[in-house]
């Protein structure tokens, strides 16, 4: 077992055969430190926090694949793809403010290894596996908070005062990791804990072949070091590299149950005479129009095509009767029909350096239209419900619920 001595993540963790160098991914200082450590230690292997896909992209060797739009918009794929794009853009924005490109320290480590004759080892998990597990682990509200935070950061809120030089300091790293765990515990497990275990296992394996300098983000150093000191605590890697199984989640089940209960209660209230059918139809019309307007407004806010907005407005109402009808998917398909993305859009979507450039990309616009149509429809429900309750004269919801339940019990008695 390697004995790994602890120092500050900004410098390195040194062991018998493994040296961890903690970096900030958008820092000139990290680039200089990586070069200095490799020069000093003369390792046999330089390990980097990259998978094959990210390595090829960093080296400019990755091929741009033109993805089928219908496939991209299916399920939750477009959400985690959009999150990946926003995260990449935020990193570039911060890096641009600091005069450094994201991943510059990784590229520098690779180039230094090639010059010194050291072998380059990729020790991270495949990015697509990480993204799918990341999205699957997060709760609905964690996803909303994350998406809102990334949009805010993309617009420049909260990024101006970031001190990149401090990000590799021990106390700051601890605060950042703690903040992520509080913000999105599920995401922290996938992005930090699982990858720490995988990278530690890979480092232990390759260290048998010689001395290793490992270049990883500062937030990973402490977790990797603990696994290196206690290899027996590393969980089975097969479980951490498997794609999540698609199933019928509790959220879907709870949503269907909730909608069924609401529909049943409304029917019972009409049957008992507590609520007139005309009033019920009126409030449902208000709900449908509110959902439609906000869904269409979301499309227009994303600068979508007018017919994409019409599609969102026309179909948003159905989200109340069928909560899993892909309204955003349909609006995105219409957007793609009238403004089809080109091969150039696929090539440049990750290279945009300003919001204006990003918004000119038709592929990004399609993703934004799809997500904003769904978000607008959902907001419409929350906004309309209080008005519906007021219009129906429900001053005491519990009393109305009791009336509906009493009606249901009487119906059961009569049937029996």
C-alpha positions as CSV (number, residue, x, y, z in Angstrom):
1,X,0.0,0.0,0.0
2,X,1.2,3.5,-0.8
3,X,1.9,5.8,2.1
4,X,0.4,9.1,1.0
5,X,1.5,12.1,3.0
6,X,-0.8,15.1,3.3
7,X,0.1,18.6,2.4
8,X,-2.0,21.5,0.9
9,X,-4.0,20.5,-2.2
10,X,-2.5,23.5,-3.9
11,X,1.0,21.9,-3.8
12,X,0.7,18.1,-3.8
13,X,0.3,14.9,-1.9
14,X,3.4,12.8,-2.0
15,X,3.7,9.1,-1.5
16,X,6.2,6.3,-2.3
17,X,5.0,5.9,-5.9
18,X,2.0,8.3,-6.3
19,X,2.1,12.1,-6.2
20,X,-1.2,13.9,-6.3
21,X,-1.3,17.4,-7.6
22,X,-4.5,19.3,-6.9
23,X,-5.4,22.0,-9.4
24,X,-8.0,24.6,-10.3
25,X,-9.2,23.8,-13.9
26,X,-9.0,27.5,-15.0
27,X,-5.8,28.7,-13.3
28,X,-2.5,29.8,-14.7
29,X,-0.9,29.0,-11.4
30,X,-2.0,25.4,-11.6
31,X,-0.5,25.1,-15.1
32,X,2.9,26.3,-13.8
33,X,2.7,24.0,-10.7
34,X,1.9,21.0,-12.8
35,X,4.9,21.6,-15.0
36,X,7.2,22.2,-12.0
37,X,6.1,19.0,-10.3
38,X,6.6,16.8,-13.4
39,X,10.0,18.5,-14.0
40,X,11.1,17.8,-10.5
41,X,9.7,14.3,-9.9
42,X,10.5,12.9,-13.4
43,X,7.7,10.3,-13.2
44,X,7.3,7.2,-15.4
45,X,3.6,7.9,-15.7
46,X,1.6,11.1,-15.7
47,X,-2.1,10.4,-14.8
48,X,-4.7,13.0,-15.6
49,X,-8.3,13.4,-14.5
50,X,-9.7,12.7,-18.0
51,X,-11.6,9.9,-19.8
52,X,-10.9,9.0,-23.5
53,X,-13.6,11.3,-24.8
54,X,-12.5,14.3,-22.8
55,X,-8.8,13.6,-23.7
56,X,-9.5,13.5,-27.4
57,X,-11.6,16.7,-27.2
58,X,-8.8,18.5,-25.3
59,X,-6.3,17.4,-27.9
60,X,-8.7,18.5,-30.7
61,X,-9.0,14.9,-32.0
62,X,-12.6,14.2,-31.3
63,X,-15.0,13.8,-34.2
64,X,-18.2,15.8,-34.2
65,X,-21.2,13.6,-34.4
66,X,-24.5,14.9,-35.8
67,X,-27.0,13.5,-33.4
68,X,-30.6,12.7,-34.3
69,X,-32.6,15.6,-32.8
70,X,-35.6,13.3,-31.9
71,X,-33.2,11.0,-30.0
72,X,-31.4,13.9,-28.3
73,X,-34.7,15.4,-27.1
74,X,-36.1,12.1,-25.8
75,X,-36.4,11.4,-22.1
76,X,-34.1,13.5,-20.0
77,X,-31.2,13.4,-22.4
78,X,-31.5,17.0,-23.5
79,X,-31.6,18.3,-19.9
80,X,-28.2,16.8,-18.9
81,X,-26.8,17.7,-22.3
82,X,-28.0,21.3,-21.7
83,X,-26.5,21.2,-18.2
84,X,-23.2,19.9,-19.6
85,X,-23.2,22.8,-22.2
86,X,-23.9,25.4,-19.6
87,X,-21.3,24.0,-17.2
88,X,-18.7,24.1,-20.1
89,X,-19.7,27.6,-21.0
90,X,-19.4,28.8,-17.3
91,X,-16.0,27.3,-17.1
92,X,-14.9,29.0,-20.3
93,X,-16.3,32.3,-19.0
94,X,-14.4,32.0,-15.7
95,X,-11.3,30.9,-17.6
96,X,-11.6,33.8,-20.0
97,X,-11.8,36.2,-17.1
98,X,-8.6,34.7,-15.7
99,X,-6.9,34.5,-19.1
100,X,-6.8,30.7,-19.0
101,X,-8.7,28.0,-21.0
102,X,-10.5,25.3,-19.0
103,X,-8.4,22.1,-18.8
104,X,-5.2,24.0,-19.6
105,X,-3.4,22.3,-16.7
106,X,-4.4,18.8,-18.0
107,X,-3.2,19.7,-21.5
108,X,0.0,21.0,-20.1
109,X,0.5,17.8,-18.1
110,X,0.0,15.7,-21.2
111,X,2.4,17.8,-23.3
112,X,5.0,17.8,-20.5
113,X,4.7,14.0,-20.3
114,X,5.2,13.6,-24.0
115,X,8.3,15.8,-23.9
116,X,9.9,13.9,-21.0
117,X,8.9,10.4,-22.3
118,X,6.5,9.6,-19.5
119,X,3.4,7.6,-20.3
120,X,0.0,9.4,-20.1
121,X,-2.7,7.5,-18.2
122,X,-6.4,8.5,-18.3
123,X,-7.9,7.6,-14.9
124,X,-11.4,9.2,-14.9
125,X,-14.7,7.5,-15.7
126,X,-16.3,8.0,-19.1
127,X,-18.0,11.4,-19.1
128,X,-21.3,10.0,-20.6
129,X,-21.6,7.5,-17.7
130,X,-20.9,10.2,-15.2
131,X,-23.6,12.5,-16.8
132,X,-26.2,9.8,-16.8
133,X,-25.5,8.7,-13.3
134,X,-25.4,12.3,-12.2
135,X,-28.8,13.2,-13.7
136,X,-30.3,9.9,-12.4
137,X,-29.1,10.5,-8.8
138,X,-30.4,14.1,-8.5
139,X,-33.8,14.8,-7.2
140,X,-36.3,17.0,-9.2
141,X,-35.7,20.0,-7.0
142,X,-31.9,19.5,-7.1
143,X,-32.1,19.6,-10.9
144,X,-34.1,22.8,-10.8
145,X,-31.7,24.5,-8.5
146,X,-28.7,23.4,-10.5
147,X,-30.2,24.5,-13.8
148,X,-31.1,27.9,-12.3
149,X,-27.6,28.3,-10.8
150,X,-25.9,27.5,-14.1
151,X,-28.2,29.9,-16.1
152,X,-27.4,32.6,-13.5
153,X,-23.6,31.9,-13.8
154,X,-23.8,31.9,-17.6
155,X,-25.3,35.4,-17.4
156,X,-22.5,36.4,-15.1
157,X,-24.2,36.4,-11.7
158,X,-21.8,35.2,-9.0
159,X,-18.7,34.7,-11.2
160,X,-17.1,38.1,-11.0
161,X,-15.8,37.8,-7.5
162,X,-14.4,34.3,-7.8
163,X,-10.8,34.1,-6.6
164,X,-9.4,31.3,-8.8
165,X,-6.1,31.5,-6.9
166,X,-7.8,30.5,-3.7
167,X,-9.7,27.5,-5.1
168,X,-6.9,25.1,-4.4
169,X,-6.5,26.3,-0.8
170,X,-7.4,23.6,1.7
171,X,-10.1,25.6,3.5
172,X,-11.7,26.8,0.3
173,X,-11.8,23.3,-1.2
174,X,-13.5,22.0,2.0
175,X,-16.1,24.8,1.7
176,X,-16.7,24.1,-2.0
177,X,-17.2,20.4,-1.4
178,X,-19.4,21.0,1.6
179,X,-21.4,23.5,-0.4
180,X,-22.0,21.0,-3.2
181,X,-23.1,18.3,-0.7
182,X,-25.6,20.7,0.8
183,X,-26.8,22.0,-2.6
184,X,-27.2,18.6,-4.3
185,X,-26.2,15.5,-2.2
186,X,-26.9,13.1,-5.0
187,X,-24.8,15.0,-7.5
188,X,-21.9,15.2,-4.9
189,X,-21.9,11.4,-4.6
190,X,-21.6,10.9,-8.4
191,X,-19.3,13.8,-9.2
192,X,-16.9,13.4,-6.2
193,X,-17.2,10.2,-4.2
194,X,-17.7,7.7,-7.1
195,X,-15.0,9.3,-9.3
196,X,-12.6,9.5,-6.3
197,X,-12.9,5.7,-5.9
198,X,-12.5,5.0,-9.6
199,X,-9.4,7.3,-9.9
200,X,-7.8,5.9,-6.7
201,X,-8.3,2.3,-8.0
202,X,-6.7,3.3,-11.4
203,X,-3.8,5.0,-9.7
204,X,-3.1,2.0,-7.5
205,X,-3.1,-0.3,-10.6
206,X,-0.8,1.9,-12.7
207,X,1.5,2.6,-9.8
208,X,2.7,-1.0,-10.0
209,X,4.4,0.0,-13.3
210,X,6.4,3.0,-12.0
211,X,6.3,6.4,-10.3
212,X,3.1,8.4,-11.0
213,X,2.3,12.1,-10.9
214,X,-1.5,12.4,-10.9
215,X,-3.1,15.7,-12.0
216,X,-6.6,16.1,-10.6
217,X,-9.0,18.8,-9.5
218,X,-8.3,20.0,-5.9
219,X,-11.8,18.9,-4.8
220,X,-10.8,15.3,-5.5
221,X,-7.5,15.2,-3.6
222,X,-8.7,14.5,-0.1
223,X,-11.1,11.7,-1.2
224,X,-8.5,10.1,-3.5
225,X,-5.9,10.2,-0.7
226,X,-8.3,8.4,1.7
227,X,-8.9,5.6,-0.8
228,X,-5.1,5.3,-1.4
229,X,-4.5,5.0,2.3
230,X,-7.3,2.4,2.6
231,X,-7.6,0.5,-0.6
232,X,-9.9,-2.0,1.0
233,X,-12.6,0.7,1.3
234,X,-12.8,1.2,-2.5
235,X,-16.3,-0.1,-3.6
236,X,-16.7,-2.5,-6.5
237,X,-15.8,-0.5,-9.6
238,X,-18.3,-2.4,-11.8
239,X,-21.1,-0.8,-9.8
240,X,-19.7,2.7,-10.3
241,X,-19.3,2.4,-14.1
242,X,-22.7,0.9,-14.8
243,X,-25.4,3.0,-16.5
244,X,-28.4,3.5,-14.3
245,X,-31.3,1.2,-15.1
246,X,-34.4,3.0,-16.5
247,X,-37.4,2.2,-14.4
248,X,-40.6,3.6,-13.2
249,X,-39.4,6.0,-10.5
250,X,-41.2,7.1,-7.4
251,X,-41.6,10.6,-8.7
252,X,-43.6,9.4,-11.7
253,X,-45.6,7.1,-9.5
254,X,-46.3,9.9,-7.0
255,X,-47.2,12.3,-9.8
256,X,-49.7,9.9,-11.4
257,X,-51.2,9.2,-8.0
258,X,-51.5,12.9,-7.2
259,X,-53.2,13.6,-10.6
260,X,-55.6,10.7,-10.1
261,X,-56.5,11.9,-6.6
262,X,-57.1,15.5,-7.8
263,X,-59.3,14.3,-10.7
264,X,-61.2,12.0,-8.4
265,X,-61.8,14.8,-5.8
266,X,-63.0,17.2,-8.5
267,X,-65.4,14.6,-9.8
268,X,-66.7,13.9,-6.3
269,X,-67.2,17.6,-5.6
270,X,-69.2,18.0,-8.8
271,X,-71.2,14.9,-8.0
272,X,-72.0,16.1,-4.5
273,X,-73.1,19.5,-5.8
274,X,-70.4,21.4,-3.8
275,X,-68.9,22.6,-7.1
276,X,-70.9,23.2,-10.2
277,X,-69.7,21.7,-13.5
278,X,-69.7,25.0,-15.2
279,X,-67.4,26.5,-12.5
280,X,-65.1,23.5,-12.7
281,X,-64.8,23.8,-16.5
282,X,-64.1,27.5,-16.1
283,X,-61.2,27.0,-13.7
284,X,-59.8,24.2,-15.9
285,X,-59.9,26.5,-18.9
286,X,-58.1,29.2,-16.8
287,X,-55.5,26.5,-15.8
288,X,-55.0,25.4,-19.4
289,X,-54.7,29.0,-20.7
290,X,-52.2,29.9,-18.0
291,X,-50.0,26.8,-18.7
292,X,-50.2,27.5,-22.4
293,X,-49.3,31.2,-22.1
294,X,-46.3,30.5,-19.9
295,X,-45.1,27.6,-21.9
296,X,-45.3,29.7,-25.1
297,X,-43.6,32.6,-23.3
298,X,-40.8,30.2,-22.3
299,X,-40.3,29.3,-26.0
300,X,-40.2,33.0,-27.0
301,X,-37.8,33.8,-24.2
302,X,-35.5,31.1,-25.7
303,X,-36.0,33.0,-29.0
304,X,-37.8,30.1,-30.5
305,X,-39.8,30.1,-33.7
306,X,-43.3,31.5,-33.5
307,X,-44.8,28.1,-34.5
308,X,-42.8,26.4,-31.7
309,X,-44.5,28.8,-29.3
310,X,-47.9,28.0,-30.9
311,X,-47.1,24.3,-30.4
312,X,-46.2,24.8,-26.7
313,X,-49.4,26.9,-26.2
314,X,-51.6,24.4,-27.9
315,X,-50.3,21.4,-26.0
316,X,-49.4,22.7,-22.5
317,X,-52.9,22.1,-21.3
318,X,-52.5,18.3,-21.8
319,X,-49.8,18.3,-19.2
320,X,-52.5,18.5,-16.6
321,X,-54.3,15.4,-17.9
322,X,-51.1,13.6,-19.0
323,X,-48.2,14.8,-16.8
324,X,-45.6,12.9,-18.9
325,X,-46.6,14.1,-22.3
326,X,-43.3,15.6,-23.7
327,X,-44.5,19.1,-24.4
328,X,-40.9,20.4,-24.6
329,X,-39.9,17.5,-26.9
330,X,-42.7,18.4,-29.3
331,X,-41.9,22.1,-29.2
332,X,-38.2,21.2,-29.8
333,X,-39.1,19.0,-32.8
334,X,-41.1,21.9,-34.3
335,X,-38.1,24.2,-33.7
336,X,-35.8,21.8,-35.3
337,X,-38.1,21.5,-38.3
338,X,-38.2,25.2,-39.0
339,X,-34.6,26.0,-37.9
340,X,-32.7,22.7,-38.5
341,X,-29.2,22.7,-36.9
342,X,-26.2,22.4,-39.3
343,X,-23.1,20.4,-38.9
344,X,-21.4,23.7,-37.9
345,X,-23.8,24.1,-35.0
346,X,-22.7,20.7,-33.7
347,X,-19.0,21.7,-34.1
348,X,-19.3,25.1,-32.4
349,X,-21.8,24.5,-29.6
350,X,-19.1,23.8,-27.1
351,X,-16.8,26.6,-28.3
352,X,-19.1,29.6,-27.7
353,X,-17.5,32.2,-25.4
354,X,-20.4,34.6,-25.1
355,X,-24.2,34.3,-24.5
356,X,-24.7,36.0,-27.9
357,X,-22.7,33.3,-29.6
358,X,-24.4,30.5,-27.7
359,X,-27.9,31.9,-28.6
360,X,-26.9,32.0,-32.3
361,X,-26.3,28.3,-32.2
362,X,-29.5,26.5,-33.5
363,X,-28.8,23.3,-31.6
364,X,-28.5,25.2,-28.3
365,X,-31.7,27.1,-29.2
366,X,-33.6,23.8,-29.7
367,X,-32.5,22.5,-26.3
368,X,-33.4,25.8,-24.7
369,X,-36.8,25.8,-26.4
370,X,-37.6,22.3,-25.2
371,X,-36.6,23.0,-21.6
372,X,-38.3,26.4,-21.3
373,X,-41.5,25.0,-22.8
374,X,-41.6,22.4,-20.0
375,X,-40.6,24.8,-17.3
376,X,-43.2,27.4,-18.4
377,X,-46.0,24.7,-18.4
378,X,-45.0,23.6,-14.9
379,X,-44.9,27.2,-13.6
380,X,-48.4,27.7,-15.1
381,X,-49.8,25.0,-12.8
382,X,-48.4,26.5,-9.7
383,X,-49.6,30.0,-10.6
384,X,-53.1,28.9,-11.6
385,X,-53.9,26.7,-8.7
386,X,-54.3,29.4,-6.0
387,X,-56.7,31.3,-8.4
388,X,-58.6,28.1,-9.0
389,X,-59.1,27.6,-5.3
390,X,-60.3,31.2,-4.8
391,X,-62.7,31.0,-7.8
392,X,-64.3,27.8,-6.6
393,X,-64.9,29.5,-3.2
394,X,-62.8,26.9,-1.3
395,X,-62.1,28.8,1.9
396,X,-61.3,25.6,3.8
397,X,-59.7,23.0,1.6
398,X,-59.9,20.4,4.4
399,X,-63.6,20.9,4.6
400,X,-63.9,20.4,0.9
401,X,-61.7,17.3,1.1
402,X,-64.0,15.9,3.9
403,X,-67.0,16.5,1.7
404,X,-65.4,14.6,-1.2
405,X,-64.4,11.7,1.0
406,X,-67.9,11.5,2.6
407,X,-69.4,11.5,-0.9
408,X,-67.0,8.6,-1.9
409,X,-67.9,6.6,1.2
410,X,-71.7,7.0,0.5
411,X,-71.2,5.9,-3.1
412,X,-69.3,2.8,-1.8
413,X,-72.1,2.0,0.7
414,X,-74.7,2.3,-2.0
415,X,-72.7,0.0,-4.3
416,X,-72.3,-2.6,-1.6
